[in-house]
Amino acid sequence: MSDTFESLAGGCTCGEVRYEVTAAPLIVHACHCRWCQRQTGGPHVINALYEAELIKLTAGEVEEIMTPSPSGEGQLIVRCPRCRVAIWSNYHFGGLKKHISFLRVGTLDNPDTMPPDVHIHVSTKMPWYVIPPGDYAVTNYYDRRATWSEASQARYQKLVSKVDAAGGKKR
């Protein structure tokens, strides 16, 4: 984790749910899969991956809704119960469903601070959407060990060890 990261705040549209993150994300994805297109109504979703414990609710309560996912494991979408905006999701992601959260970057007060590190599932991207020149993009998904920074790899391994030490319950 970066010592120089300034905390960022965000929340839902109506303002009932507010949160804060105090660390840099593990990585930021722009996912162009058809599932994300359907859920957002746009060409992609931009998710910042965080250890779930690093997203702190500062106001309101959230509701969790389980929806189908391509993996068959389901996707847990965390929403504001009033305006229904999706704030983050939890996927099967290496068996760490409840421990890695995919924070919707668009819910940050200043989403400009988190551009995508990688565009994923570009095999199904909208043909009219142009990925900026120089951006890293992969056809489907990437090799985490080859794509994530060393610092993010270390944080991930620490999380896996913590979950394993707690009895291996990764969900």
BELQUIBEL-V905078 format. One record per pair of residues at least 24 apart in sequence whose ideal C-beta (glycine too) atoms are under 7 Angstrom apart, sorted by the first residue. I is the first residue (numbers start at 1). J is the second residue. D is the distance in Angstrom with one decimal. If there is no record, write none. Layout:
# BELQUIBEL-V905078
I/J/D, I/J/D
This chain:
# BELQUIBEL-V905078
1/155/6.8, 8/108/5.7, 8/110/6.8, 8/113/6.5, 9/109/5.2, 10/107/4.5, 10/108/4.0, 10/109/5.4, 11/107/6.4, 12/80/3.6, 12/83/5.2, 12/85/4.1, 12/87/6.2, 12/107/6.7, 13/83/4.7, 13/85/5.0, 14/80/6.5, 14/82/5.2, 14/83/3.9, 16/60/4.4, 16/80/5.6, 16/82/4.8, 17/59/6.6, 17/60/3.8, 17/62/5.8, 17/80/4.3, 17/87/6.2, 18/58/4.6, 18/59/3.9, 18/60/6.3, 19/55/5.5, 19/56/6.2, 19/57/5.4, 19/58/6.0, 19/87/6.9, 20/56/5.1, 20/58/5.3, 21/50/6.3, 21/54/5.9, 21/55/5.7, 21/103/7.0, 22/54/6.7, 23/54/5.2, 25/49/5.6, 25/50/5.5, 25/114/6.7, 26/50/6.6, 26/148/6.6, 26/152/4.3, 26/155/6.2, 26/156/6.4, 27/117/5.0, 27/118/6.8, 27/148/5.6, 27/152/6.0, 28/105/6.6, 28/114/5.1, 28/115/6.9, 28/116/5.0, 28/117/4.9, 29/116/6.2, 29/118/5.9, 29/120/5.3, 30/116/3.7, 30/119/4.6, 31/120/5.2, 31/121/5.7, 32/119/6.3, 32/120/6.8, 32/121/4.8, 32/122/5.3, 32/124/6.0, 32/125/3.7, 33/121/3.9, 33/124/5.7, 34/124/5.2, 35/69/6.8, 35/70/5.9, 43/125/6.7, 43/126/4.4, 43/129/4.3, 45/104/6.7, 46/105/4.1, 46/106/6.6, 46/116/5.7, 47/102/3.9, 47/103/6.4, 47/104/6.4, 47/105/6.7, 48/103/4.6, 48/105/5.4, 48/114/5.3, 49/100/6.0, 49/102/5.8, 50/101/5.2, 50/103/5.6, 51/99/6.6, 51/100/6.6, 51/155/6.7, 51/159/5.4, 52/98/6.3, 52/99/5.3, 52/100/6.5, 52/101/4.5, 55/88/6.5, 55/101/5.6, 55/103/6.2, 62/87/6.6, 95/170/4.0, 96/159/6.9, 96/163/6.5, 96/170/5.3, 97/170/7.0, 97/171/4.8, 98/171/5.8, 99/159/5.9, 99/163/5.8, 99/170/6.8, 118/142/6.1, 118/147/6.2
